[in-house]
Amino acid sequence: MKTLSAADLQKILNPEKEAASVPNADGILFPDAIRKHKLAECEKCPLYPQRSAPTCGPSPEEARVAFVSRSPGQYDVAIGKPFANPRGAGAVLDHLLARYRIKREDVLTTNVVLCRSDDPPKEAIAACKPRLEAEIANCQLVILGGTEATSSLTRYRAVFTARPFVHNRKSSTGVQQRVIVTNNPAIVVMDAR
């Protein structure tokens, strides 16, 4: 385990330009609306009966950084995307990213489960794991916010045992990823109240 230097972070955030993504044969890029629609049909976990809609944010096609937390908050569900609350976890995430000069629109934001739950059951986490792994597969830096995200994607079961180190893992597609563990932004908001 080692710390992530500013130079390492800049290499991840500003790699040499790669070839632009190519649209499909019809010239149409895969829109987030279709992804949301497919996720709305999911019935793999015990959370789906109470779900109004899955909460998934825009997925920058070439995102090199992912931020993963537990589950969407009430405000996130109403808006339809994670970390949407400008006075809640969204504000904490924005502050964290700004501190490292990372643009929010360059970050894939997601949750371990896409349905609202203050305490997602293990069955829901297991059902969502293939989706989560696929979603972050091409990111080079994965920031895990909270215990559920940490235990889902690392061998650690608690945030305090994994911090302040940078961990390495291979994604489902073989991409070498650096992983940073931090607190869930929602916890920071609750502690401030």
N, C-alpha and C positions, 0 to 999 in steps of 0.2 A: 504494500500500500504506500502511496506517496501523495503529496499535495499536487494540485494542478496549478501550474505557473500561469502568469498572465500571457506569456508567449504561446503556451499550449492552447489556452482558451481562444486566442486570436486565430490560431491555425484552424481550429474547429469552426469558428464563426466566419472566417474570411478565406476559404480555400480558393485555390485557383479555379477560375470559371470552368465549369463542365458544360458539355453540350446541353442545350435546352431540351426540356422534355418534349417528346413528339406526340401530337394528338393521334387519336385512333384513325382508322381508315376513313371515317366520315368527317374527320377534322374536328371532332368534339372531345374536349378533355372531360375526365370523369368528375362530375360536380359533387360537392359535399351533400347536396340535397338527395342524391341517389343513395349515398352512403347512409345518411340519416334514415331514409325510407327502409333500407334493408335492415338496419339495426332496430327499427321500430317493430319489425316482424319477429324479433328474437323472443323465444319462449324457453330459453335454456336454463333459467335460474328462478328461484322462488320470488324474486323481486318484480317480475314482469306484470303480475296482475294489478299492482298498485301504480304502475308507471303510466304517466300521461304521454311522455315522449322521451326517447333517449337524449341525453344531453351530451352532444359532441361538438367541439369547436371546429373552426375551419382548419384544415390540415394543409399547411404549406407544403407543396409538392417536394421542395428541396430542403425541408427543415433539417438542420443539423443538430438542433437542440430540442429536447422534449422535456416537458414538466408534467409529472404524474403525481396525482394525489388520490385520496380515498374515493370520494363520491361527490356528485354535484350537490351544492347547497340549494335551499329553497328558491333563492333569487335566480340561480343558474338555471333551474328547471323552468322557471317562468320565462326567462329570456331565451333559453334553448342552447346555451353554450357555457362551457366551464369558466370559472373565475370571472364572471360577468359583473359581480357586485362591486361598484366603484367605492363603496364604503366598507367592504368586507375583505374576503380572501383575494378578490381581484386587485384591490388596492395594494395589499401586501405583496402579491406577485409582481405587480407593476413596479413597485419600489425596488424589489430584489433585482429584477431584470435591468432597471435603469442604473442601478449601482454598478453593474458590470457592462454597461453600454450595450445591452442586448435589446433589440427591437421586439416588442411583443408579437408583431405580425410575422416575425421570423421563427417563432417558437411554436412547436406543436404542443398544445395543452390538452390534456386528457385526464381521465380518472381510471382507477382500477376497475370500478363498476360504473356504468353509465346511467343507472337508475338511482334515484335519491334513496339514501339509507344512512342513518347515523352510525350504524354498526352492521356493515354488510356481512351476511353469513358466509361461511367458508364455501358453500356450494355456489354462491353468486360469484365470488372471487375466482373460483376454479372455472366456472362457465365462461367468464369474461377474459380469462388469461390468454387464450389463443388470439382473440381480437386485439388485446393490448400488445402482445408480442408483435403481431403483424403491423400494428399502427406505428410502433416506434422502431421497427426493424432497420431503417436506414439512417437513424440518428446516430451521431457520434458522441454526443454528450446527453446523458439522461439524468435529470434532477428529480429525485424522489422526495416528495413531501409527505412525511408521516409514516406511521408504523405499517399500515396496510400496503402502501406502495413499496416500502422497504422490504417487507417479508415476502411480497409477491414476486419481486424481481431480483432479490439477493438471497444469500444464505443467512442473513441476519434477521432476527425477530423483533428487534427494537431499534429505534432511531439512535439512542445514545450509545449503542454498541458499535454502530457503523460510522459515526462522525468522529473526527473531522477529516477523515481520509477520503481519497479518491480510489474507487474500486474499478476493476476491469471486468467486463463480461462480453460474451459474444452474443449477438442478436440471433434471431431465428434464421436470418439470411447470411450469417457469418460475418457481419460487420463488427469490428472491434469497437466496443463502446466504453467510454469512461462514465462512471456513475458517481454522483454526489448525493449524499443523504442530508436532508434538512427537516425542519419541522413542517407540519401541515400548515399552510397559511391561515386556515380557519382557526387553528389553535392559537396562533399569534393574536388574532382579532379577539377571541374569547378571553385570553389572558389580559388584554388591554382594557377590557370592560370592567 
